[in-house]
Amino acid sequence: MLKSGKNKIDGLFTKVNKPSRYLGSTYPEEKINKKSLLKVALCFPDLYEIGISNLGLSILYSLLEKDKDILVDRCYAPANDLEEVMRKDKISLFGLETKLTLKDFDIIGFSLQHELLFTNVLNMLDLAGLEVKSDKRDWPIVIAGGSCCFNPEPMADFIDAFVIGDGEEVLQDICHEVISAKKKGLAKKQVLGLLSQIKGVYVPLIGNTVKKRVVTDLDNNLENYSKTWPKVPFGQGVHDRLTMEIMRGCGRGCRFCQAGYITRPIREVSAVLLANKTKETLEKTGYGEVSVLSLSSTDYSQIDSLIADTMAYCKRKKVSLSIPSQRVDSFSVKIGQEIGKVKSTGLTLAPEAGTERLRKVINKNLTDTQIDCTLKEASTSGARKVKLYFMIGLPTEDQEDLQGIVDIAKRASKKSNKLKVTASISTFIPKPHTAFQWCAQNSLEEIRQKQTFLKENIVGYNLELRWHNPEQSLLEGLIARGDRSVGQVIKKAWQKGAKFDNWSESFNFDIWSQSLFDQGLSFDDYLKGRSLKEEMPWQNIDSGLKLSFLKSEYDKAFALKPSQDCRIKCLKCGVCENGVKNIYSKPTEIATSPARNDVIAPCLPPCLPAGRAGRRSETTNQSNGKEGKSRLRLVIQKLPPLHVLSHLEYVKAFERSLRRSGLPLLYTEGFSPRPKISYSPALAVGTSSQGEIFDVWLTAKDSLDFSKLKKSFVKGMELVTYKLLDNNHPRFFKEYIGASYQLTLKLNKRISVDVINDRIKQLLNNTEIIREKVLGLSIIDCKEDSLTFEVECCIDLVPKWIIAVLEQLNIDFEVAEVKRLKFLKELDVKKI
């Protein structure tokens, strides 16, 4: 039904609001293995800017890319504007790099990170011209991985095979098994039988019991994928930075936390390797920000030495460092102080519950005193923002617990009138493979009542309350705890138009309610409490956790009994067997900071005396003068494919290129230092240029090394010339008064050049504002079906306005190409 072709796809860029989503280009360029034995498309069922920021998919891509037998490509859910054009023009969903339709791949792999993305999976399969149900498809093989696969049943009718656990090793096993099967000419059913024998692969058709796959050596893992990782995108992601994974797993045992349970055991990456790889990767990518990734970053055993070493580098290079997932303690505050010396950051803390009693239920063993101590330390150390994360609907929650949330938020806001406090409220969802998987989820009415109470009571000029959509939380619980019958609800909802259900502007609760009703089901069927003896839909998925352990934790919760951190005492949960165990980074000498004594302490140290620390111990600027030592003028061509980038995206790409060049850049002062650069006027999306002008301030003028400059720029950003200027040289807007553009029009109706010239003269003579702005207008090429103009105009005249001028010539046309040729000084202008 649907067709694909590179020419058709390239033509889509002019029809969508954000074409950079579908550009596909990265730095360094992707290597397309044309002689591959297997073609794999890795798909993220959300918008490009979300998916491109996903580290897991990026790692898998890099591992497959270096395999000479595999061609790998990426694909993301198209936004509504592109989907509309694709269905109208019968263009199939395609890989971003190869532009091959997904039908042309042997394996399509989806990353399932959130239940509200499931309808997008069906929509992407349909856009690819594939049947959504597995039993109606032949090739390609459709697989899925991610945390949602620990209950695969709601998607079992649509996915051929699920990866359970860490994907790096098992995905490579799957690929080579399929390569072997293709050589033998095996049918799909035979291939699935072979895949079901791979550890960590669940095949719904077979119904095999599967134990999760665990990557035990994260050091070797990082060494492997970092050879071709990361790819720096030109389109801007939601997390537009370098992300370094420092560990997997968490031993704290919060009883509601699925991520903490299913990612056990704890595995840390070597601090020495992390420090070296972070510096090396920042150098080759040009990122100006780096973030560490884990479930609880301040639990990483060598966090002090890692941060000290990394921050020393970041200060020199003006790279900001962010550390999410911090514990509620004064050590987290100290880390915030340290990283704030480069870029001002806030503090993110997760008390989760409003009272000590309820925190005992969920095994979050924090006292109110400890929370208040951390908040006081944060405010006195100069923090400007604090985010507090809470859950409502937790087991045994009552009105006192809700009031406790209000009290913590208000106490935080009173620590300092300069401290902005944001309380973020999510709804508890009893996820599979947790101690609370048998618990009930609050009804829609209960969630709304609790949210209303918090909205009415968490108020103040420096207080902000955020909350999750209760209907979306209800749906998330339904799918997370669902069986194959819920899969039919998902299909029915998609057929009724449900997609992007995790986006509030797209979510339609009525569609889901009706789809449930059509299947004879209700939310309560899946959200009610369950007996400890009841069989769960996910019972054939072995997360490594013993059922007896989860039941023991369930009983402890209602008895208000704590469980120790498994780094202190093994609780025999069942994960650490057959060579799988907690792995810690060895103490190192990468930095001189003293060793921490509270690395695995479940309780917090006593409150430290509050002493106000300076926000910045050193100036952000790298030079003695604000103007720097010299100014470098660069003339850069903006060519396809980068002509579809927005100005902000192009600026980001340019800044990264400068960082990669190794030049001594001057940085701005303030809370978010950036290279000091002056840009020529912004170009509209779709406009190319023969010579954009950038003035870059440097901290030195002698012995500059320009050898890496040209190589640091990406394809489509070509360096024309560079020249050192002194600080007295005129700034851009004082030197240039105009610009020259070339516009090529596709004519829908043929017209003679003489007629057009007459209309141009008449237009310029009769319209004073056009005479003032348009400095020159001439036809430079005329063909039967196209017309090319060169327009000289004032510097503030944008192409959109020029096109509006041309429309007054009464020519029936479509704009084929807009190009900025050069900037004009007063001597260059020949007034009409």
N, C-alpha and C positions, 0 to 999 in steps of 0.2 A: 504493500500500500504506500509506504513512505520511501522516498529516495534521498540519497545524499550525494553531494558533490562539492568540491572545494570552491568552485566559482559561486555556486548558490550560497554556500556558507559565508564567504567573504562579503557577499551582498547584504547579509543580515545586519552588518555593523551599522548601517545607516538607518536602520529601522527600530533600534532599541535605545533605551535611555542610558544604559551603561555598557557599552560594547567591550570594555576592558575585561568584563567577566568571561568573555568567550575568546579572548585573544590567544591564550595558551602559552605565550612566550615567557621565558624566564631567563635569569642569569645564574650560572652559565646556561647556554642553550641546551635544550634537551637533545639527547642522542637517540635517533630513531634507528633501531636495528632492523633493517629491511630484509635481512637473510634469516630472520628468526623462525623457529619451529613452532612457536606458540605466541598468540596475541592475547594480552590481558588488559582489560579496562577496569581501573579502580575507580569506583563511583562513590560520591558522597551525596546523600539525598537532601541537600539543602543548598542555599545560594553559594556561589563561588567564594564570597568574602568570608563565609563561615567555614567552608570546607578547606580552603587553602591554608587556614590557620590550624588545622588538625594535625598534630605531630604524628600520631599513629599512622595515618594514611601516607604522610610524607616519608616516614621511615620505610614502610613497605614498598613504596614506589622506588626509593633509592636502592633497596636490596634487589629488586627485580631488574632494575635498569642495568646493573652491572653484570647480569647473566646474559652471555652472548646468544643463548638459545631463545630468549624471550624479548618480545616487543611489548612495552608497557605504555599505557596512556591513562589520562585522567578525564573524569567527566563529573559535572555537578548539575544539580537540578536547575533547569532554565527558569528565569523569572517569567512572570505571566505575559509580559510584552513579547518576549521571544517565543514562548510557546504558541501564542496566538498566530504569529507569523509562520512558524514551522508547520502548524496544522493547516493553515490556509494554503501555503505553497508546497505542502507535502514533502517537507524536508525532515529526514530522520535524525534522531538524537545522535550526536557524534562525539568522538574523542577530541580533546582540545588541541593536541599536538599533531596527530596524524590526519585529523578530519575524517577518519573512517567512521562509518555508522557502527553503532554498538553491535549490530547483527554480524558484522565482519570479524568480531573477536571470538576467541575460543572460550575464554572465561570472562565473566562479568562479576566483579566483586563489590559488594555494598558494605559500607561501614554503618552499622546500626548503633548509634550512640544515644538515641532518644526515641521513646515510643511514639511520639507525635510526628515522627518523620516517616512512618510506615506507609502512609498513603502516597508519599512522594516516590517511594520505591516502585509502587504499581504504576504511577504516572510515567516514570522514566522508562520502564519496560514497554509501556504502551507507545510512548513517543519513539521508541527504537523499532517499533513495528513487530514487537514480540508479544506472544500470549502471556498474560500475567500469571496464569496457573501453570505450575511445574509439569503436571501430567499432560498438558497440551503442547508443550515445547519439546523440540529436539535439542539441537545445539543453538546457541552456546550454553555451557554450564553456568548456572547462576549460583554464586555462593555469597555468604554474608558472615561478618565477624563483628565483634564489639560487645560491649557489656549487655546489651539487650538480648543477645543470643543465649544468655544463661536461662532464659525461658523462650525457646524457639517456637513454641507451639502456635502462637497467633500468626506467624508468618510461614508456617510449615507447608502450606499449600502453594506457596509462591516461590520459595527458595529451594534449590536442589540440595545444597549442603551447607551446614553451619560450622564455622570455626569457633571452638570453645576455648577461651583462654588467650594466651599470648600468640600473636599471629606470625611473627617473623620466620620461625622455622617451619611451621606447619604449612604456610602458604607456598613456600618453596617446594615442600614435599608434594603438595597438591599439583603444582605446575608440572613437575617432572613426571608425576604419575599420569597426567593427562597427555603429555608429550609422548610417553611410551604407548598409551592407549591409542592415540591417533595413528602412530606408525603401524599398529596392529589392525587398525580399522574397526575398533570395538564400537558397539552401540552405546548410546547414552546410559541405558540401564546397567550395562556391564561396567561402565566407567564409575558410576555411582557406587556399585558394589565394591570396587577397588578402593574408592575414597573412604568408604565407611570403615576400612581396616587401618586407616591412618590414625594414630593417636591424636585426639583433639578434634576429630571431625564427626559431626552428627548428620546422618542422612535420613530425613523423614520417611522416605520410601522404604528404608530398611528398618527404621525404628530402633537402631542400635543404642545401647547404653555407652556413654562416652565420658571419659575423665578429662578434665581441662589440661591444656598444654601449658607448660611453664618454661620460660626461658630463664635458665639459672645463672648464666654468665653475662651480665649486662655490660661488662667491660668489652668483651669480645664482640658483643652485639653492636656497641657504639663504634668500635673500630671498623666493623664491616660496613655499616650503612653510611658512615661519615665519608667514605671514599667518593661518593657521588651526591652527598647531601650537604647543605640544603639547597634547594632551588629557590632563588629569590624571585617572587612574582612581581610583575609590573602593576597589576591590579591590586588595590589595597585591601588587605584582610582585616578582620576585626581585631586580631592580635598581630599588628604589623611590627614584628620583632623576631629576634632569634630566641628559640625556646630550647633549653637544655634539660633533659630528663636526668634527675639526680638519684631517684630511687623509685621502686615500685613496691606496693604493699604498705600496710599500716598495722601496727601491733596493738593499738590502743583499744580496739574492740568496742567502738560505739555500736550499740545494738540495732540501730536503725540503718546503718551505713552499708549498703550493698557493695560499694566500691572497696571499702576497707576489708570486707570478707572475701570477695572473689579474687582480689589481687594478691592475697597472701601466697607465699611468705614474703618477708621484707628482703629486698635485694637492692643494695646500694652500689652505685657506680664509684669507682676509685676517684678520690678527690684530686689526685695528681693528674689522672687522665682527663677529668672534667675541666680542670683549670687550663690545661694545655689545649684541649679541643675548643674550649670557649674562646680563647684568644685567637687561635688559628682560624676558627670559623668566622669570627667578627672581622678579621683582616680580609678574608676572601669574599665576604658578602657585602661589607659596608653598612651593616645594620648599626643604628644608633641606640638600640635598646636590646637588652638581653634579660630573659626571665628564666628562672629555674622552675622545674615541674615535678611535683610529687603530690601525694595526698596530704602530707604534713611536712613541709619543707624544713621547719626548725627542729624536726625529729632526726634529720639526717645527722649521723654521728660526727661528721667532720665539718659541720656547717660553719663553725667559726673560722677555721683556717681557710676553707674554700672562699668564704665571703671576703676575708681580709685580703687574700691574694687577688681575687677577681676585682675587688674594689680598687686596689692599687692600680691595676691596668685601666679600669674604667675611668678613674679620675684623670689619668694621663690622656686618654683618648676621648674624653667627654662622652662616654657611653653610659646611659642610665641602666640601672639594675633593679629589677622588681622581683619580689619574693612573695608570691601568694601562698595561701594555705598555711598560715602561721598559728602557733599556739597562743593561748591567752596567758602570757607571762611577760615579765620585764625584759627577758632576753629578746623577745620579738620586738619590743620597743627600741632596744639598743640597735638591733639590725636596721630598723626603720630610720633611726638617727644617722647611721653610717651611710646608707644608700641615699639618704636625702641630701648628702653633700654634693652630689652631682645633679640630681633632679628631685624636686619636692614630691614626696609621695604621701599617701595616707596609710592608715593601719586598718587591717581587716581582721576581725576577731569573730569567733563563732561560739557564743555561750550555749546556743541551741534551745535551751529551756529557761524559763523565768525563775525557777526556784531550785534550791539545792536538792529537795526531795525528788523532783522530776529528773534532775540531772543524774541522780543515783539510779533511777529507773533505766535510763538510756546508757548508763556507764560513762557519762561525761563528768568525771569527778572533779568539779570545780566548785569552790565556795564563792559566796558573794564577795567576801573580803579579797580573794584573789583577783576577781574580775575588777573590783573597784581600784585595787592597787595598780593593775595594769593600765587602766584608764587614766588614773592620776599621773602615772609615770609618762604616759603618752602626751598628756596635755602640758605638763611642765617641761617636757623635752622639746616642745615646739611643734608637735604634730597639728595639722590644720583640719584633717578629716579622719573620721573613724567610721568604719562600717561594721555593724553588728548583725550577725545572722541568727535568726530564730526559726523554730518550727512550731506550728500549731497542729493540734490533733494527735499528739503523741499519746500512747497508752497511759491511762490513769490521769490524764490532764484534767484539771478542774479550774474554777474561776480564780483561785489564788495563784495558779501558775500563769494565767494570762496577765493578772495584775503585776506579777513579778517581771514580765517583759516590759511593761510600762515603766516600772520603777527603775530598772537597769538603764533604760534609754534616757529617762529624765536625769538620773544621777550622772550619767555620762555627759549630758549637755550642760550640766552645772559645773563641770570641772574647769571650764574656761569659756568665756563668752566668744573666744576666737575659734573654738573647736566646733566644726560642723559634724553632727552625728546623724547617720543614716541607719535606720533599723529596717532590715529586709526580712520579710515574713514569707516563708514557704509552708506548704501543707505536707504533713507526714503521709508518705505512701508506703505501705508494708510490702517491700520488694522481696522477690525470691532469694533464697540462700542467705537470709538474715535471721537473727533471733526473733524478729517480730513478723515473720512471714505468715504466722497464724492469726495475727491481730486484725481487727476490723479497721477500715478507713472511715473517717468522718463522712457523714452525708453532706450533700450540697448545702442544705439548710444550716447544719452545724458550722460548716466552714464560714458561711456568710455571716452568721451571728458573731463568731469570734473575730472575724476581720472588722466588722462594724465596731465592736468594742474597742479594738486597738486604734482604729481611725479616730474615734471620738476622744481618746485619752492620750495618744502620743502626738502632742501638739506643742509647738514652740518655735520661736524665730530661727533657732539653729538646729531644729529637729526636722528630719524628713522620714516619712514612712513609705515603704514600697512593699507591694504584696503581689503574689501570683494570682492569676485568674483562677477562681475556684472551679469553673467548669473544665478548664484544661487539666487541673490536678485530678479531677474526677475521672476524666478520660485516660490520663496517664496510669492511674491505678487500675482501671478496667483492663487495659492492654497488658500492663506489666504482670497481672495475675491471671491472664486469660488462657484459654485453651484453643483448640482449632475452630470451635464455633465462633470465637471472637474474630478469627480470620475472615469468616464470611461477613461479619459486620464491617470489618475494614474494607473489604472489597465493595460492599454495598455503599458505604459512605463515599468511597472514591468515585464510584459510578454516579453518585449524586452531586459530585463537585468538590469533595473535601480534598484539600492538599495544603501544604505549609501550615499544618495545624498547630505548630509551635509558635507561629507568628499571630499575635492577637488580632491584627487587621485582616487576617485570612481565616481565622478560626470561626466555624459556624456550629454551635452546639446543637442547634435544631436538627441539622443533618444527621448527627450521630445519635441523637435521641430517637429519631424516626427509623434509622437503620437498625438500632437495637430492637425496637418494637417490631419491625418487619421480620426479624429473626426469632421473635418470641422470647427475647431475653430482656434482662433489666440490669442496671448498675449494681443493685443490691446482690444479685446472683454471684458477683465476683468480689465485691468490696466488703461483704460480711465477714465476721470472724470465723475461723475454721478450727476444727478439732485437731489436737496433736496427732491423732491416729489417722487423719484424713490423708488420702493420696493426693499429691499435688501434680499439676500438669507438667511440671519440670522435673519429675522424679528420676527420669533416665539421664539427667545431666548431673555429673558428679563434679562439684566445685572443689573437691578435696576435703571439705568440711564434713565431719561425722554428724549424722542426724542427732545422735545422742548429745553432742556438744551444743548444737543449736537449741535443743530442748532444755538443756541445763541452763543456758544463758537466758532463755525465756522464763524459766522458773526463778532465777536469780533477780530478774528485773522486777517482778511483782513482790519479791521479798526484800527489795531495796538493798541487795547485796552486790558489792562491786566485784569486778574481775580485774586482775592485774594486767598490766601491759605485758604482752608475750615476750618482750625483750628482757623482762625481769624474771618471769617465771613461765615456763611452758605449760599451757593449759590443755595439751593433748587434743587440739582441735581436729587433727587428722591430716593437715596439709603437709607437715614436715615428715615425709616418709619417702623411702626409696631414693635417697640422695638429695631430695628437695629440702632445703633448710634456709633459715635466715642467713643472709650474707651481708657483712658490714665492710665499709671502707676502712683500710688500715690507717692508723694515725700517721700523719705525714709532717714534713717540715717545709711545706710550700709557703707557709707564712709564719710569722713570729708571734701570732696571738696565743694567749695562754689556753690550755685545754679546758674544756667545759666540764663541770662536775655534775651537771643536771641533764646529761644527754638522754638518759632513759628514765629520768625521775618522773613518776606518775603525778606527784604533787609538786606544787610550785615553790620556789624559794621565797623567803619572807620579803616583804616590801622593802625596797631600797629607799634611802632618803632621797627625796626629790630635789635634784639640782638642775637648774635650767641650763641646758646645753645650747651652745650657739648653733644657729641654723646652718651656718657655713664657716668652716675654719679657714677656708682659703678662697680667693677670688675665682669666679668661674672663668674669667677671661684669661687667655694664655699669654697675652702680651702686656707690655707696660703702658701701651696707649690704646684707646678705644678704636682708633682708626687702623691699628695694625702697622706692620712694617712696609707692606706693599699691597698692591691691588692687581689681580690677574684677570684680564679680560679674555673670555672664551667665546668663540663663535661656533655654534653647534647646529648641525642640521637635524631637524625633527622629521624623520621619514617613516613610511609604513614599516612595521605595523604599529609603531608608537604614536602615530597620528590620532589613534582612537583613544588615547589616554586623556583623562581630564588634566587640568593644569596642576592640581594637587598631586595626582599620581605621577605626573612627569617630574615635578619638583622633587618628590621623594626618590625617584629613580636617579635623578641627577645628583642629589646629595650623597646617595650611596656610592655612586661612581667616584665622587671626590674623595670620600673616605677610603675607598680602595686604592686611590692613586698614591697615598702616602704623603701628600703635600701637607705642610704645616698650616692647617686651617685656623683662622681666628674664629672664636665662638662668641655668641651673644651672651650677655649677662642675664641674670634672673633665675627663675625656678625651673625653666626648661631650656637649657642652652642648646643652640643649633649653630651650624656654620653660618657665618655672616656673608650673605649673598644678595646681590641686587639682580632682579630678573627683568627682562623685557616684558611688555604687556602680554597677558595671558592669551593663548589661542583657544578657540572653541574646539570641542571634540570633533574630530574628523578633518581638521585643518593641518596640513604639513607645512614645513618651513625650510627654506634654504639657508637661513642664518639667524638663529636666535642668539641674543647677546646676554651673557652672564658675567657680572663682575663679582669676583671672589676675593675676599680679604685674607691675607696671609700674615703669619707672625714673623716671617723672615723674608729677606729679599736677595740674600747672597747664597751661593752654593745650593740652589734649588735643583732637585732632581725631577725632570719632567719625563723620564724614560717610561714610567708606568702610566702616564696620564692617558694616552690614546687607548691603551689596552684596557683601561678600567671602564671605558664606556661600552654600553650594550648595543646590540644590533638595532638600528633605527635611530641611534643617537650618535651621529658621526662628528668627530672633532674636525673643524675646518681650519681654524687658526687659534693661536694663543699669544698673548702679548702682556708684558708687565707694564703697569701704569704707575705713575707716582700719585700720591694722595691729592695733588692739586688738579689732576685731570678732571674735566667736567663729568658730572654724573649723567647717567643715560638720558633722562628726560630733559636735561639742559642741552645735551649734544644733538639729540635727534628730535625732529618735529613731525615726521611722517613715516609712512610705510607703503611699500609697493606690494600689491597682491595680483595673483593670476587666478582667474576664475574660468573654469571650463563648464559650459552649459550643454546639456543634451537637449536638442531641439525636437519638440513634438510636432512642429509645423515649420516647413522651410520658409526662409525669408531672405531677401537680398541684403548685401552689405550696405549698399547705398541708402536703402530705406532705414536701416539701423543707425547709420551715421547721421542722417537727417534728424532722427528722433533724439539722438544724443545731444546734438546742438540745441534743439528746441528745449529739451529738458534742462540743460545747464543755463540757458539764457533766461528761462522763465522762473527758476526756483533758486532764490537767494541762498537758502541754507545749504543746498547742494553745492553751489558755487563756492561757499566758504569752506566746506569740508572736503570736497572732491578736488584734488589738485591736478589730476590728469586721468583721462579715460579714453582708451583706444582699443580697437579690434586688432589682435595679433595673429589670429588664425580663424579661418572660416571654412567649414566643410559642409557637406550636404546635411549631416545630422548633428553637427556640433558647432559651437561657437566659443572662442576663447578671448577673453578680455584681459587687459592689464589695467589696473586701477591704482593710481597714486592718491593717497588720502592722508588726512590728519592722523596723528598718532592715536587719538582716542576713538577713531572710527573702527568699529568691529565688522567682520565679514557679514554678519547677519544684517547689518544696516546697509552694507553695500549691495547685498542681494535684494533688499527692499527697494533700493534705488533702481536696480536693473529691471525689477518687476514693473516699474513705471514706463518702461520702453514698450510695453504691450507685446512682449514676446512670449510665446507658449513654450516654456522650458522646464527642465529639472536640473538641479545642480549636480554635476558629475564629480567635480574636484575643486577644492579651494587650497591655494598655496600662497604662503607669505614669501616673497622673493627677497626683500631686503628692507632695511630701515634707511630713512632719508634725512640727510642734514639739509639745512636751508639752501645751501648751494646746489643740492641735487634736484631741487624742486623746479619744475617748469610749469608755472601757473597757466591754466587754460585761458 
